[in-house]
Amino acid sequence: MADTQKHQSFFEDVYAVTRLIPKGRVTSYGAIARYLGTGKSSRMVGWAMNNAGSQKPKVPAHRVVNRNGLLTGKHNFGHPDMMKQLLEKEGIKVVKDKVKNFDKLYWDPMKELGLD
């Protein structure tokens, strides 16, 4: 399989997991990578999120943050405050680009989808 096909397949898997994150919850790039069995590929999950805006059905990329709850992908949302606004619309409080109560809002696909 060509590298481009591998990346497209991986990206599709990332999008499928991301679509399962419930409203009002967040997860991390690393959690998605671990769930997909590629624990060291959190950066690739980030690259997938860069392209999420053009996907159909819609991918709620705003629910994916770094391992500390920081909105590190906010520059991919057109306006610097858009990621924050999308999260706050779902009831998630964001202070200084960090999800407040991150540990309580954290959605771990390994546990939530039954692989843990």
One Martini backbone bead per residue (centre of mass of N, CA, C, O) as a GRO file, in nm:
protein
  116
    1MET     BB    1   0.097   0.036   0.022
    2ALA     BB    2   0.077   0.349  -0.002
    3ASP     BB    3   0.131   0.618   0.190
    4THR     BB    4  -0.126   0.771   0.115
    5GLN     BB    5  -0.320   0.537   0.185
    6LYS     BB    6  -0.238   0.506   0.479
    7HIS     BB    7  -0.314   0.792   0.566
    8GLN     BB    8  -0.610   0.784   0.481
    9SER     BB    9  -0.688   0.548   0.662
   10PHE     BB   10  -0.601   0.673   0.929
   11PHE     BB   11  -0.774   0.926   0.909
   12GLU     BB   12  -1.045   0.776   0.901
   13ASP     BB   13  -1.011   0.653   1.182
   14VAL     BB   14  -0.992   0.918   1.332
   15TYR     BB   15  -1.270   1.029   1.246
   16ALA     BB   16  -1.441   0.802   1.366
   17VAL     BB   17  -1.362   0.855   1.662
   18THR     BB   18  -1.431   1.159   1.676
   19ARG     BB   19  -1.743   1.114   1.619
   20LEU     BB   20  -1.779   0.972   1.922
   21ILE     BB   21  -1.759   1.227   2.068
   22PRO     BB   22  -1.920   1.379   2.294
   23LYS     BB   23  -2.087   1.623   2.388
   24GLY     BB   24  -1.893   1.789   2.634
   25ARG     BB   25  -1.628   1.648   2.532
   26VAL     BB   26  -1.281   1.528   2.554
   27THR     BB   27  -0.971   1.468   2.382
   28SER     BB   28  -0.673   1.320   2.265
   29TYR     BB   29  -0.439   1.243   2.046
   30GLY     BB   30  -0.322   1.000   2.207
   31ALA     BB   31  -0.587   0.845   2.259
   32ILE     BB   32  -0.642   0.786   1.965
   33ALA     BB   33  -0.379   0.640   1.901
   34ARG     BB   34  -0.410   0.413   2.110
   35TYR     BB   35  -0.680   0.301   2.005
   36LEU     BB   36  -0.536   0.242   1.711
   37GLY     BB   37  -0.238   0.117   1.792
   38THR     BB   38  -0.061   0.417   1.776
   39GLY     BB   39   0.084   0.568   2.033
   40LYS     BB   40   0.317   0.740   1.852
   41SER     BB   41   0.079   0.911   1.660
   42SER     BB   42  -0.028   1.199   1.756
   43ARG     BB   43   0.067   1.378   1.519
   44MET     BB   44  -0.110   1.240   1.305
   45VAL     BB   45  -0.371   1.323   1.434
   46GLY     BB   46  -0.318   1.623   1.394
   47TRP     BB   47  -0.311   1.610   1.085
   48ALA     BB   48  -0.598   1.514   1.057
   49MET     BB   49  -0.727   1.765   1.191
   50ASN     BB   50  -0.639   1.966   0.969
   51ASN     BB   51  -0.857   1.803   0.759
   52ALA     BB   52  -1.149   1.792   0.897
   53GLY     BB   53  -1.318   2.035   0.765
   54SER     BB   54  -1.359   1.858   0.475
   55GLN     BB   55  -1.547   1.652   0.601
   56LYS     BB   56  -1.766   1.370   0.526
   57PRO     BB   57  -1.877   1.378   0.775
   58LYS     BB   58  -1.851   1.555   1.034
   59VAL     BB   59  -1.576   1.676   1.242
   60PRO     BB   60  -1.510   1.724   1.596
   61ALA     BB   61  -1.212   1.868   1.638
   62HIS     BB   62  -1.262   2.053   1.897
   63ARG     BB   63  -1.243   1.779   2.093
   64VAL     BB   64  -0.928   1.801   2.031
   65VAL     BB   65  -0.653   1.782   2.249
   66ASN     BB   66  -0.419   1.793   2.456
   67ARG     BB   67  -0.299   1.624   2.740
   68ASN     BB   68  -0.369   1.919   2.904
   69GLY     BB   69  -0.614   2.082   2.744
   70LEU     BB   70  -0.501   2.224   2.503
   71LEU     BB   71  -0.553   2.449   2.217
   72THR     BB   72  -0.336   2.362   1.971
   73GLY     BB   73  -0.557   2.370   1.709
   74LYS     BB   74  -0.682   2.667   1.673
   75HIS     BB   75  -0.546   2.756   1.389
   76ASN     BB   76  -0.766   2.557   1.219
   77PHE     BB   77  -1.045   2.765   1.260
   78GLY     BB   78  -0.976   3.064   1.122
   79HIS     BB   79  -1.020   3.152   1.424
   80PRO     BB   80  -0.873   3.178   1.734
   81ASP     BB   81  -1.181   3.140   1.887
   82MET     BB   82  -1.345   2.899   1.764
   83MET     BB   83  -1.281   2.654   1.940
   84LYS     BB   84  -1.382   2.779   2.200
   85GLN     BB   85  -1.672   2.837   2.105
   86LEU     BB   86  -1.750   2.541   2.045
   87LEU     BB   87  -1.707   2.439   2.333
   88GLU     BB   88  -1.894   2.644   2.484
   89LYS     BB   89  -2.155   2.554   2.332
   90GLU     BB   90  -2.114   2.263   2.501
   91GLY     BB   91  -2.015   2.360   2.809
   92ILE     BB   92  -1.711   2.433   2.781
   93LYS     BB   93  -1.459   2.554   2.967
   94VAL     BB   94  -1.227   2.825   2.880
   95VAL     BB   95  -0.888   2.898   3.000
   96LYS     BB   96  -0.628   2.999   2.846
   97ASP     BB   97  -0.656   2.754   2.632
   98LYS     BB   98  -0.805   2.574   2.863
   99VAL     BB   99  -0.960   2.309   2.992
  100LYS     BB  100  -1.186   2.295   3.222
  101ASN     BB  101  -1.198   2.005   3.380
  102PHE     BB  102  -1.051   1.788   3.206
  103ASP     BB  103  -1.068   1.522   3.379
  104LYS     BB  104  -1.394   1.519   3.365
  105LEU     BB  105  -1.413   1.552   3.029
  106TYR     BB  106  -1.259   1.308   2.964
  107TRP     BB  107  -1.231   1.096   2.671
  108ASP     BB  108  -1.171   0.747   2.663
  109PRO     BB  109  -1.178   0.515   2.418
  110MET     BB  110  -1.081   0.264   2.573
  111LYS     BB  111  -1.316   0.283   2.783
  112GLU     BB  112  -1.578   0.375   2.620
  113LEU     BB  113  -1.521   0.129   2.388
  114GLY     BB  114  -1.397  -0.140   2.544
  115LEU     BB  115  -1.049  -0.186   2.550
  116ASP     BB  116  -0.966  -0.181   2.875
   0.00000   0.00000   0.00000
